[in-house]
């Protein structure tokens, strides 16, 4: 689920993977083309009730998601759709 979701995000954003698939475990980071990480994070929480880390590292803003036993494809679809809507 981590790799499949990351591929969808990378295709949406038209960016190269920051690391090979084999380096991934239960989490992945996605580079975001945004200027205000806090605003984006707050919008995800307030509008969509989604809480994920969004941070700036080496000048690049990224979103990090983690898959746990209780997560479903529906959760990932909600995250993907919310990010897509906020970026448009």
N, C-alpha and C positions, 0 to 999 in steps of 0.2 A: 504494500500500500504506500509506503514511503516513496519508493522509486517511481511508481506509476503517477502519484500525485506530483512529485517533483518534475517529471517530464511534462505534465500538463502546464505547470507554471512556467517552465522554461520556454515552451512553445508559445504560450500566451505573451510572454514578455520578450520573446525573440532574443534570448541571451544564452550564452554557452554555460554549461554546468560548471560550478565553481570547484568541483572535485569529481572524480570517477564514481560511478554507482557503487563499486565495491567498497568504498570508504564509508558508506552510509550504514547506519544501524537503525535505531528506532526514530531518529530525527534527521531533519534536513534543513538547510538554510537557503532561502531564495532571495537573490538581489532584487530590490524594488527601486523603480525610477521615481522616487519621491524626494521632496526636500525636507518635510517635517515629520520625523518618525513619531513623535509624541502625538501629533494630531491624527495621523493615520491609525495608530494604536488605539487612541481614544474613540475614534469613529467606529472601528471594529467592535469595540466593547459596547458603546452606547447604542449604536444602530442595530448591530447584528448579535449582540451578546456573545461575542467571541473574544477570548483573551489568549493572545500569543505574544511571545517576545518580539519586539521590533527594535532594532538597535543599529548604531553606526559603528563600523569597524573598518579601520584603514580607509576612511573616506567613503565607504559604501554602506548604504542603508540596506538592511536585510530583515526578512521575516523568518523566524524559526518555528517549525511545527514538530511535534512529537506524537508518535502513535503509541498508545497504550492498549491494554487488553479490552478496555471499555469503549474504545473509539470504533466508529463504523464508517463505511463508505459515505453514508449520509452526512456525517460530521465533516468529512473532507470535502464533499461537494459544497456544503454550506460555506466553508472557508474559501474555497476556490471562487465560488460565485460572488461572495462578499468582496474579496480582493479585486476581482474583475470589475465589479460595479464601482468601487471606490476609485479605481484607476481611470475610469472613463469620465 
